[in-house]
Amino acid sequence: MQKIPLKNAITGMKLSKSIKNKRGMPLCTVGTELNENIISRLSDAGITEITVKGNPFGEEAAVKPVGQQIDELNARFSSVEQDPLMKRIKSLIFKCLNERVKESDC
């Protein structure tokens, strides 16, 4: 099983954990096969992550804490810090990470 962002869900995936809304009411049960309608309804209900059967995106696709992502970003760009283009790319990725943090705080 793998926890993935709902935006990465695709038709045919099966849930390995039930999904409940904020009030604890069940929305989908274990084994539910996702389709476009279910994915859309979960999104409308404010669900941002789901747990699906198998490992559809490999270990690297698992959602990592933002701090860990920033550390990895710094490590990956450490050898090209003097390159203006690479510095700009790193800045844009960092901006996207920060925006994702702001969205999850809402």
Buried (B, 14 or more C-beta within 10 A) or exposed (E): EBEBEBEBBEEEBEBBBEBEEEEEEEBBEEEBEBBEEBBEEBEEBEBEBBBBBEEBEEEEBEEEEEEEBBEEBEEEBEEEEEEEEBEEEBEEBBEEBEEEEEEEEE
